[in-house]
Amino acid sequence: MTWLKESIRTGKPVIAMAHLLPLPGAPLYDADGGIQAIVDHVARDLEALQTGGVDAVMFGNEGDRPYLLEASPESLAAMAAVIAAVKGDIRVPCGVNYLWDPVATVALAVATDAVFAREIFTGVYDSDMGLWQPSAARALRMRHDLGRDDLKLMFNINAEFAAPVGDRSVEARAASAVFSSLADAVLVSGPMTGQAVDQSSLERVARAVPGTPVLANTGCNVDNIADILRVADGCVVGTHFKVDGDTWNAVDRDRVARFMEVVSKVRG
């Protein structure tokens, strides 16, 4: 449990998403703006998140709809280039997430010297993207082979835009991920980006994996974060930090600051 506080330097950390605009190869990619437009956008969001007081940031290719289950070379290379371009502006611990490819996520984390990485690493899912079968074994072997055993892997164990194949409970899947696949942390999500996690699911998972950090992964907002952090060891926030709470808008620094004020009170 101590690695989370040691890596992010606070208890109950708030990890903020720095969403990238669509990357090369994605249908919504802006070829006229090019890579520089993506860099400029994420740089502005990064500054707003950091001045708003978040504890860590995580870069994600949220704009790459419809999502891939295996990274394309051009999008993975572009994402690494964008992160490298803003690296000098990062003042807090950072992580990465390539949706929805755990092996690519680890590779990206190594290339960008990330502290942590998030993905769906285990399970089989009936998803909008098709039958989804991630490989924790390949991802963790890559982490070891590339000399990054210190890279912490956060396992999202109930995927957005998908339903698990089979009838194991969310707490059983969490316990199994820790035991069989060496999850460093377990993340519990709602059904879609921006939708709140079920509080009872969060509580059951926390009880099932004592000693392993459990974070709320979606739908955290200024109204529910106090209740969430009474159970969770931290949270990931993306949509709530955007202008008008819209996933596709820019980050609103004032919304970030208000949220962090509430979190500071919860931390005591």
Summary of the structure (lengths in Angstrom):
residues: 268
radius of gyration: 17.0
end to end distance: 19.5
largest distance: 50.1
contacts: 957
relative contact order: 0.15
helix: 42%
strand: 17%
